[in-house]
């Protein structure tokens, strides 16, 4: 068996982390989930192998497919709330004002649940575009956005509830 690529290992650990409640940290089960997602994206994977510039597009599609699968999994758990915010939906989505509005909408949606998951995707690419340089200011803006979301979630989550905050 050939050694795994760095991206393949990253995706495996990513799946193992977000589906930990379903896999029990079992890498074999995480590999099965990763393989199923990869199978659904087989055509895009072939294109990215032929054209390396499409690798970022494959990663975005893989993350979106994993987020959709996670949302589907949580929809079958009536006592567990789930909210997904994609920060790259609009150009202004990752600005502090819109970030606050989106996270607050998610927290309002999750308020009735004692167990909940708030999934934030594409925050880093929204603030540090892959096609542009990662300047110190962009990196600082990204770190501040992460801290802002964590602090807002901590301050606005109902006492006694368990909120899992995931950043992809």
C-alpha positions in Angstrom: 0.0 0.0 0.0 1.5 3.4 -1.0 2.0 6.0 1.7 -0.8 8.5 2.2 -0.5 12.0 0.9 -0.5 14.9 3.4 -3.9 16.1 2.1 -5.4 12.6 2.5 -4.2 12.4 6.1 -5.5 15.9 6.8 -8.9 15.0 5.4 -9.0 11.7 7.5 -8.2 13.6 10.7 -10.7 16.2 9.8 -13.5 13.6 9.3 -12.4 11.8 12.5 -12.7 15.1 14.4 -16.1 16.3 13.2 -17.7 12.8 13.3 -16.1 11.8 16.6 -19.5 11.3 18.3 -20.4 8.8 15.5 -17.0 7.1 15.0 -15.8 7.0 18.6 -12.4 8.2 17.4 -12.1 5.0 15.4 -9.9 5.9 12.3 -11.3 2.9 10.4 -14.8 4.3 10.6 -13.5 7.8 9.8 -11.8 6.3 6.7 -15.1 4.8 5.6 -16.8 8.2 5.9 -14.0 9.9 4.1 -14.0 7.3 1.3 -17.8 7.8 0.9 -17.4 11.5 0.5 -14.4 11.1 -1.8 -16.5 8.7 -3.9 -19.2 11.3 -4.3 -16.5 13.7 -5.6 -14.7 11.2 -7.8 -15.1 13.2 -11.0 -13.8 16.4 -9.4 -10.9 14.5 -7.8 -9.9 13.2 -11.3 -10.0 16.7 -12.7 -7.9 18.1 -9.8 -5.3 15.3 -10.4 -5.0 16.4 -14.0 -5.1 20.1 -13.2 -3.4 20.9 -9.8 -4.9 24.4 -9.7 -8.3 22.7 -9.0 -7.0 21.2 -5.8 -8.5 24.1 -3.8 -11.8 23.6 -5.4 -11.7 19.9 -4.4 -11.0 20.8 -0.8 -13.9 23.3 -0.7 -16.2 20.6 -2.2 -15.0 18.0 0.2 -15.6 20.4 3.2 -19.1 21.3 1.9 -20.0 17.6 1.4 -18.7 16.8 5.0 -20.8 19.8 6.4 -23.9 18.6 4.5 -23.4 15.0 5.8 -22.9 16.4 9.4 -26.1 18.5 9.1 -28.0 15.4 7.8 -26.7 13.3 10.8 -27.7 15.9 13.3 -31.2 16.3 11.7 -31.9 12.8 13.0 -31.1 13.7 16.5 -34.1 15.7 17.8 -32.4 16.8 21.0 -29.3 18.1 19.4 -29.3 21.5 17.6 -27.2 22.2 14.6 -26.4 25.4 12.7 -24.1 25.9 9.8 -22.7 29.3 8.7 -20.6 29.5 5.5 -18.5 32.7 5.8 -17.7 32.8 2.1 -21.3 33.2 0.9 -20.9 36.9 0.3 -18.0 39.3 0.1 -19.1 41.1 3.3 -20.0 38.0 5.3 -16.8 37.8 7.2 -16.8 41.4 8.3 -17.4 41.9 12.1 -20.9 43.3 11.7 -22.1 40.5 9.5 -20.2 37.9 11.5 -22.0 39.0 14.6 -25.4 38.9 12.8 -24.8 35.4 11.5 -23.5 34.0 14.7 -26.3 35.6 16.7 -28.8 34.1 14.3 -27.2 30.7 14.8 -27.2 31.0 18.6 -30.8 32.0 18.6 -31.6 28.9 16.6 -29.6 26.7 19.0 -30.9 28.3 22.2 -33.7 25.7 22.9 -31.2 22.8 22.7 -29.1 21.5 25.7 -26.6 19.9 23.2 -25.8 21.9 20.0 -23.2 22.3 17.3 -22.3 25.6 15.6 -20.3 24.9 12.4 -18.4 27.8 10.8 -16.9 27.1 7.4 -14.7 29.0 5.1 -13.8 31.8 7.5 -10.1 31.6 6.8 -10.5 31.7 2.9 -13.0 34.6 3.3 -10.4 36.7 5.3 -7.2 35.3 3.8 -8.1 34.5 0.2 -5.9 31.8 -1.2 -5.1 33.9 -4.3 -3.7 36.7 -2.3 -0.8 37.1 0.2 -1.4 36.2 3.8 -0.3 39.6 5.1 0.1 40.2 8.9 -3.1 42.3 8.8 -5.1 39.5 7.2 -3.8 37.0 9.7 -4.6 39.4 12.6 -8.1 39.9 11.2 -8.6 36.1 11.0 -7.4 35.6 14.6 -9.6 38.4 15.8 -12.6 36.9 14.0 -12.0 33.5 15.7 -11.7 35.1 19.1 -14.8 37.3 18.5 -16.9 34.2 17.5 -15.6 32.2 20.5 -16.3 35.1 22.9 -19.7 35.8 21.4 -20.7 32.1 21.7 -19.5 31.9 25.3 -21.4 35.1 26.3 -24.6 34.2 24.5 -25.0 30.5 25.1 -27.5 29.5 27.7 -25.9 28.4 31.0 -25.9 24.6 31.4 -26.0 23.9 27.7 -23.2 22.2 25.8 -22.2 24.1 22.6 -19.6 22.6 20.3 -18.0 25.2 18.1 -16.4 23.9 15.0 -14.3 25.9 12.5 -13.6 24.4 9.1 
